[in-house]
Amino acid sequence: FDHLRTVAVARLYLDNIPSFQASWVTQGPRIAQVSLRYGVNDFGSTMLEENVVSAAGTSHTQEMGLQNMERFIADAGYEPRRRNTAYETVATRPRLEALAAAS
């Protein structure tokens, strides 16, 4: 739980940084989920292929699909939102599903 303590203290001291990302790839999805309660406000991204962290010996590098990620976030009590690289909210799932149904 050193990771969670570090995240919480960093969030307090670095209050001028608006977004902190959970590292589900290095810490695992459960610790990333708990991190949301310790000041993290970004679960990270889905990954189709990851080589760097797995080469270092971490065992948490399984594929994280969108549905799994959304479930981890929702189960922690938060509403999953998609964002772009500038941390702007992009179309939500119902909007994307409506667009897909219309085409």
C-alpha positions as CSV (number, residue, x, y, z in Angstrom):
1,F,0.0,0.0,0.0
2,D,3.0,2.3,-0.3
3,H,1.8,3.2,-3.8
4,L,-1.6,4.4,-2.4
5,R,0.0,6.4,0.3
6,T,2.4,8.0,-2.2
7,V,-0.5,8.8,-4.6
8,A,-2.5,10.4,-1.8
9,V,0.4,12.5,-0.5
10,A,1.3,13.6,-4.0
11,R,-2.2,14.7,-4.6
12,L,-2.1,16.8,-1.5
13,Y,1.2,18.5,-2.2
14,L,0.9,18.7,-6.0
15,D,-2.5,20.3,-6.0
16,N,-1.6,22.4,-9.0
17,I,-1.6,19.3,-11.2
18,P,-5.2,18.7,-12.3
19,S,-5.0,15.0,-13.3
20,F,-3.4,12.0,-11.7
21,Q,-3.5,8.7,-13.6
22,A,-3.7,5.3,-12.0
23,S,-1.2,2.8,-13.3
24,W,-3.2,-0.4,-13.8
25,V,-0.5,-1.8,-16.0
26,T,2.2,-1.6,-13.2
27,Q,0.0,-1.9,-10.1
28,G,-2.8,-4.1,-11.4
29,P,-6.5,-3.2,-12.0
30,R,-7.6,-3.6,-8.3
31,I,-5.0,-1.2,-6.9
32,A,-5.8,1.2,-9.8
33,Q,-9.5,1.0,-8.8
34,V,-8.7,1.7,-5.1
35,S,-6.4,4.6,-6.3
36,L,-9.5,6.4,-7.4
37,R,-10.3,6.8,-3.7
38,Y,-6.8,8.1,-3.0
39,G,-6.9,11.1,-5.3
40,V,-6.4,9.6,-8.7
41,N,-8.9,10.9,-11.3
42,D,-7.8,9.0,-14.4
43,F,-7.9,5.2,-14.7
44,G,-5.5,5.2,-17.7
45,S,-6.1,3.9,-21.1
46,T,-7.0,0.6,-22.8
47,M,-4.0,-1.2,-24.2
48,L,-3.9,-3.6,-27.1
49,E,-0.2,-4.4,-26.8
50,E,2.2,-3.5,-24.1
51,N,5.9,-4.5,-24.2
52,V,7.9,-2.2,-21.9
53,V,6.3,-2.9,-18.5
54,S,6.0,-6.6,-19.2
55,A,9.6,-6.8,-20.2
56,A,10.4,-5.4,-16.8
57,G,8.6,-8.4,-15.2
58,T,5.3,-7.0,-14.2
59,S,2.4,-9.5,-14.3
60,H,-0.4,-7.0,-14.7
61,T,-0.1,-6.4,-18.4
62,Q,-3.1,-8.3,-19.5
63,E,-5.3,-6.6,-22.1
64,M,-7.7,-4.1,-20.5
65,G,-10.8,-3.8,-22.7
66,L,-13.1,-0.9,-22.5
67,Q,-15.9,-2.8,-20.8
68,N,-13.6,-4.1,-18.1
69,M,-12.2,-0.6,-17.5
70,E,-15.7,0.9,-17.3
71,R,-16.7,-1.8,-14.8
72,F,-13.7,-1.2,-12.6
73,I,-14.5,2.5,-12.5
74,A,-18.2,2.1,-12.0
75,D,-17.7,-0.5,-9.2
76,A,-15.5,2.1,-7.4
77,G,-18.5,4.4,-7.4
78,Y,-17.6,6.7,-10.3
79,E,-19.0,7.4,-13.7
80,P,-16.6,6.4,-16.5
81,R,-15.9,9.2,-19.0
82,R,-13.8,9.1,-22.1
83,R,-11.2,11.8,-22.6
84,N,-8.7,12.9,-25.3
85,T,-5.0,13.6,-24.7
86,A,-5.9,17.2,-23.6
87,Y,-8.1,15.7,-20.8
88,E,-11.2,17.1,-22.5
89,T,-14.3,14.9,-22.2
90,V,-15.3,13.3,-25.5
91,A,-18.5,11.5,-26.6
92,T,-20.0,9.3,-23.9
93,R,-21.0,5.7,-24.6
94,P,-24.7,6.4,-25.2
95,R,-23.8,9.1,-27.7
96,L,-21.4,6.7,-29.5
97,E,-24.0,3.9,-29.5
98,A,-26.5,6.3,-31.0
99,L,-24.1,7.3,-33.7
100,A,-23.3,3.7,-34.5
101,A,-27.0,2.8,-34.7
102,A,-27.7,5.8,-37.0
103,S,-25.0,4.7,-39.6
